[in-house]
Amino acid sequence: MLETGKIKKILIRSTNWVGDAVMTTPAVRTVRENFPKARITILCYPWVADVFAASPHVDEVMIFDPRGAHRGAAGLLRLSSQLRKRGFDAAILLQNAFKAALIAFLTRIPVRAGYIRDGRRPLLTHPVPISPETRKKHQVHYYQDLCRGLGMKPGPDELFLDPGREAGEWAAEKRQALVPEGRLLVGLNPGAAYGPAKRWPVEKYAALAVRLADEMDAAVAVFGTDADRGAGREIAAAVPGRCLDLTGRTSLAQAMAMIGQCGLFVTNDSGLMHVAAALKVPLAAIFGSTDPVATGPFSENARVVRHEFDCQPCFATDCKRDFRCMTSIGVDDVMAAAVDLLAVS
C-alpha cells in the first residue's frame, strides 16, 4: 500500500511503445486521482512523449533518450543523477523491464513500485504479484490492476488522449484542403513496427482505397513512418487526387490529430490502432499473429477483422509458414466491417 499523505513527487516510468503507452492512460489517470496534490512526472522515450504532452494527468514529461544522452551504462548513470536531483518520493513502474527498476534503485527513490517481473523483485520496495486472472485480461486492465495492487482506487477504464491545440489546428487545415465538406475521410495504416507478420498486404490496402473511393465517395489519408513510404506511394497511386500520403511526414501529435479528423480508420495491430481507439474513431483492426484479447482496440466503436487458425496467436514478427492469417483476409472482409461501423456511428 502506498501512503498517499507522504508522497509529494511521483515518477511514472512509461511503457516504451505508442500503443502500450496509450493503453496505460487509464492507469496514469488513476495515479492522478489518487494523488491529486502530487507533482507527477512521466519518464518516457522520445517517440511516445506526445501521448502525454497535453495530458492533464501529468505535470511534466521527461525524456529518456536511450539512443543519445542516456545510451549505455554511462547514460543510465547520467539519467539516474538527473532524476536524483528531482527528489522523487515514489516511482511507479508501468514498464515491466528490469532496467526500469534498476534506474529507480540507482536514483534512490524511497518507494519503488511495480509488477514482479524480469527478476527485479529485490529492487522493488512495493512489489505487486501478477495474478493468473490479470494475465488473461486486456492490457488496460493489466495496468489498472497494478494500481489496485498498490492500494489505489482505480479510475474509469477509458483511454485518454489529447493531441494538443497546435496539432489539432494543423490537422483541421489538412483535412479542409483535401476533403470537401461532407465527404468521408478514411485513415489507412498499412504499417506495424513489430514486424511484417502484423501487416496486411499493401496491395490489399490499395484495393481497399479504390473500393472506398468508388463505393463511399471517400478520400483516404495514409499514416505511417519513413519505413511505410513505399506503401503510401502505392496506395496514393491507386486513388489519384483522393489521397493524402502522410507516411514519414508527421510528428506523432500531428498523426494523432489527423486520425481524429477521420470518419473511419482501417489499421493493422499497431500503436496508431490504439490512438484511434482512444479518440473514439470508428475502427476496423486487422489481426494476424497477435492476440486481440490482450491488445485489441479498447473501444466499443471497433471491429476486429480476423480469420482464426490453429497457429494463432504465434506472436511472430515474421511468418515462417504461409502467412495465411493475413493473406486469407480479403478486401470484402474489411469493407464489410467498414460498412457495419459507419452504419452505427
C-alpha positions in Angstrom: 0.0 0.0 0.0 1.2 3.5 -0.9 0.9 6.1 1.9 -0.8 8.9 -0.1 -0.2 11.6 2.5 3.6 11.2 2.4 4.1 11.2 -1.4 4.5 14.6 -3.0 6.6 13.8 -6.1 5.9 10.8 -8.3 7.9 9.4 -11.2 5.9 7.2 -13.5 8.0 5.1 -15.9 6.1 4.8 -19.1 6.0 1.8 -21.4 8.2 2.0 -24.5 5.8 1.9 -27.5 3.0 4.1 -28.6 0.2 1.6 -28.3 1.4 0.4 -24.9 1.6 4.0 -23.7 -1.9 4.7 -24.9 -3.2 1.6 -23.0 -1.6 3.0 -19.8 -3.5 6.2 -19.9 -6.3 5.0 -17.6 -3.7 3.9 -15.0 -2.0 7.3 -15.3 -5.4 8.9 -14.6 -5.8 6.6 -11.6 -2.5 7.8 -10.2 -3.6 11.4 -10.6 -6.9 10.8 -9.0 -5.4 9.1 -6.0 -2.6 11.7 -5.6 -4.4 14.9 -6.6 -1.8 17.2 -5.0 1.3 15.4 -6.0 3.6 16.5 -8.8 3.6 13.7 -11.4 6.5 13.4 -13.9 6.3 10.7 -16.6 9.6 9.3 -17.9 9.4 8.1 -21.4 11.2 7.5 -24.7 11.1 10.4 -27.2 8.8 8.6 -29.6 6.0 8.2 -27.1 6.2 11.7 -25.4 3.3 13.2 -27.5 1.0 10.6 -25.9 1.4 12.5 -22.6 2.4 16.0 -23.7 -1.1 17.5 -23.5 -2.4 15.3 -20.7 -3.8 17.0 -17.6 -2.9 13.9 -15.6 0.8 14.6 -15.6 2.7 17.8 -14.7 5.9 17.1 -16.7 7.2 14.8 -19.4 10.8 13.9 -19.0 12.7 12.3 -21.9 14.7 9.1 -21.5 16.8 9.0 -24.7 18.4 5.5 -25.0 20.0 6.4 -28.4 21.5 9.6 -27.3 22.2 11.2 -23.9 21.2 8.1 -22.0 22.8 5.5 -24.1 24.6 2.6 -22.4 25.7 2.2 -18.8 27.1 5.7 -18.6 23.8 7.1 -19.9 21.9 5.2 -17.2 24.1 6.7 -14.6 23.6 10.1 -16.1 19.9 9.7 -16.1 19.8 8.5 -12.5 21.8 11.5 -11.5 19.4 13.8 -13.2 16.4 12.1 -11.6 18.0 12.1 -8.1 18.1 15.9 -8.2 14.3 16.0 -8.6 13.8 14.4 -5.1 11.1 11.9 -6.1 9.2 10.2 -3.2 7.9 7.3 -5.3 8.4 5.6 -8.7 5.5 3.7 -10.2 6.9 1.4 -12.9 4.4 0.8 -15.7 7.2 -0.7 -17.8 7.9 -4.3 -16.9 11.6 -4.4 -17.6 14.5 -4.9 -15.1 16.1 -1.7 -16.3 13.1 0.4 -15.2 13.5 -0.9 -11.6 17.3 -0.5 -11.8 17.0 3.1 -12.7 14.7 3.8 -9.8 17.0 1.9 -7.5 20.1 3.8 -8.7 18.1 7.1 -8.3 17.5 6.1 -4.6 13.8 6.8 -4.9 12.4 5.6 -1.5 9.3 4.0 -2.8 9.7 1.8 -5.9 6.5 0.0 -7.0 5.8 -2.3 -9.9 4.9 -5.8 -11.0 7.2 -8.6 -10.1 8.8 -9.2 -13.5 12.2 -9.8 -15.1 14.0 -10.7 -11.9 13.6 -7.3 -10.4 11.9 -8.2 -7.1 14.9 -7.3 -5.0 14.9 -3.7 -6.4 11.3 -3.0 -5.5 10.0 -1.8 -2.2 6.4 -2.3 -3.2 6.3 -5.4 -5.4 3.0 -6.5 -6.9 2.4 -10.1 -8.0 0.6 -10.8 -11.2 -2.4 -12.9 -10.7 -3.4 -15.6 -13.2 -6.6 -13.6 -13.8 -4.7 -10.4 -14.6 -2.6 -12.3 -17.1 -5.7 -13.1 -19.1 -7.0 -9.5 -19.2 -6.7 -6.7 -21.7 -3.6 -4.6 -21.1 -5.7 -1.7 -20.0 -6.9 -3.8 -17.0 -3.4 -5.1 -16.5 -2.1 -1.7 -15.7 -5.1 -0.8 -13.7 -4.6 -3.9 -11.6 -1.1 -2.7 -10.8 -2.6 0.5 -9.3 -5.2 -1.6 -7.5 -2.4 -3.8 -6.1 -0.8 -0.7 -4.7 -4.0 0.2 -2.8 -5.3 2.8 -5.2 -8.9 3.2 -6.2 -9.0 2.7 -10.0 -10.5 5.5 -12.1 -12.6 4.7 -15.2 -11.3 2.2 -17.7 -11.3 4.7 -20.5 -8.4 5.6 -22.7 -7.4 9.3 -22.7 -5.6 11.1 -25.5 -5.2 14.8 -26.4 -3.0 15.7 -29.4 -2.9 19.3 -28.3 -4.2 22.5 -29.8 -1.4 23.2 -32.3 -1.6 19.7 -33.8 -5.4 19.9 -33.9 -5.3 23.1 -35.9 -2.8 21.7 -38.3 -4.9 18.6 -38.9 -8.1 20.6 -39.4 -6.3 22.6 -42.1 -5.0 19.5 -43.8 -8.4 17.9 -43.9 -10.1 21.0 -45.2 -7.6 21.2 -48.1 -8.2 17.5 -49.1 -11.8 16.7 -48.3 -14.8 18.8 -49.4 -17.4 19.3 -46.8 -19.5 16.2 -46.2 -17.0 13.7 -47.8 -15.8 10.8 -45.8 -12.2 10.7 -44.8 -10.8 7.2 -44.1 -7.4 6.7 -42.5 -5.3 3.8 -43.6 -2.4 2.5 -41.6 -0.6 -0.2 -43.6 2.5 -0.4 -41.3 3.3 -2.0 -37.9 6.7 -1.5 -36.3 6.6 -5.0 -34.7 7.2 -6.7 -38.0 5.7 -8.0 -41.3 3.6 -10.7 -39.6 1.3 -7.9 -38.4 0.9 -6.2 -41.8 -2.0 -6.8 -44.2 -0.6 -6.8 -47.7 -0.2 -3.3 -49.1 -1.8 -4.2 -52.4 -5.0 -5.1 -50.4 -4.9 -1.7 -48.8 -4.6 -0.1 -52.3 -7.6 -2.2 -53.5 -9.5 -1.2 -50.4 -8.8 2.5 -51.1 -10.3 2.1 -54.6 -13.4 0.5 -53.1 -13.8 3.2 -50.5 -13.4 5.9 -53.2 -15.8 4.3 -55.6 -18.5 3.0 -53.3 -18.4 5.6 -50.5 -17.1 8.6 -52.3 -14.3 8.7 -49.7 -10.9 10.3 -49.6 -8.1 8.5 -47.8 -5.2 9.6 -45.6 -2.3 7.1 -45.3 -0.4 7.0 -42.0 3.0 5.6 -41.1 6.7 6.2 -40.6 9.5 6.6 -43.2 9.5 2.8 -43.5 6.0 2.9 -44.8 6.6 5.5 -47.6 6.6 2.8 -50.3 3.2 1.7 -49.1 2.0 5.2 -49.1 3.0 5.8 -52.7 1.3 2.6 -53.8 -2.0 3.5 -52.1 -1.8 7.1 -53.4 -1.2 5.9 -56.9 -4.4 3.7 -56.7 -6.6 6.7 -55.9 -5.1 9.8 -57.6 -6.5 13.1 -56.2 -8.2 11.3 -53.4 -5.2 10.5 -51.1 -3.2 12.4 -48.6 0.1 10.5 -48.0 1.3 11.3 -44.5 3.9 8.5 -44.2 7.0 9.8 -42.6 5.7 13.3 -42.8 4.2 14.0 -39.4 5.0 14.1 -35.7 3.1 11.7 -33.5 1.0 14.6 -32.3 0.1 15.5 -35.8 -0.7 11.9 -36.7 -2.9 11.6 -33.7 -4.8 14.8 -34.5 -5.2 13.8 -38.1 -6.6 10.4 -37.1 -9.1 12.4 -35.0 -10.3 14.0 -38.2 -11.1 10.7 -39.8 -14.6 9.2 -40.0 -13.2 5.7 -40.2 -9.8 4.2 -39.6 -8.5 0.9 -41.0 -5.3 -0.4 -39.5 -3.1 -3.3 -38.6 -2.5 -4.1 -34.9 -0.2 -1.1 -34.2 0.3 1.9 -32.0 -2.0 4.0 -34.2 -4.7 1.5 -33.8 -4.8 2.3 -30.1 -4.7 6.1 -30.9 -7.8 5.7 -33.0 -9.5 3.7 -30.2 -8.6 6.4 -27.7 -10.0 9.1 -30.0 -13.2 7.1 -30.4 -12.8 7.0 -34.2 -14.8 4.1 -35.9 -12.1 1.5 -36.3 -11.5 -1.7 -38.3 -8.5 -3.5 -36.9 -6.9 -6.3 -38.9 -5.3 -9.0 -36.8 -3.0 -11.9 -37.7 -0.2 -13.1 -35.4 -1.2 -11.3 -32.2 -3.9 -11.6 -29.6 -6.9 -9.2 -29.8 -8.0 -10.3 -26.3 -4.9 -8.7 -24.7 -4.0 -5.9 -27.1 -7.1 -5.4 -29.3 -8.7 -2.0 -29.7 -10.1 -0.9 -26.4 -13.2 0.6 -27.9 -16.9 -0.1 -28.4 -16.7 1.5 -31.8 -14.3 -1.1 -33.3 -14.4 -4.3 -35.2 -11.6 -6.8 -35.3 -11.1 -8.4 -38.7 -9.5 -11.8 -38.2 -9.6 -15.3 -39.6 -8.8 -18.0 -37.0 -6.2 -20.7 -37.5 -4.7 -23.2 -35.1 -1.3 -21.4 -35.1 -2.7 -18.2 -33.7 -1.6 -16.2 -31.8 2.0 -17.0 -32.6 3.3 -13.5 -31.8 6.0 -14.0 -34.5 7.4 -10.9 -36.1 7.8 -12.7 -39.4 5.7 -15.6 -40.5 7.7 -18.8 -41.0 4.8 -20.7 -42.6 2.4 -19.4 -45.3 1.1 -16.1 -43.8 -2.5 -17.4 -44.2 -3.7 -15.4 -41.2 -3.3 -12.2 -43.2 -3.5 -13.3 -46.8 -6.8 -15.0 -46.2 -8.4 -11.7 -45.2 -10.0 -10.2 -48.2 -10.9 -6.7 -49.2 -14.6 -7.8 -48.9 -14.0 -8.7 -45.2 -12.6 -5.3 -44.4 -15.3 -3.5 -46.4 -18.0 -5.4 -44.5 -16.5 -4.2 -41.3 -16.3 -0.6 -42.6 -20.0 -0.6 -43.7 -21.0 -2.0 -40.4 -19.1 0.6 -38.4 -20.4 3.5 -40.5 -24.0 2.3 -40.1 -23.8 2.5 -36.3 -21.5 5.6 -35.9 
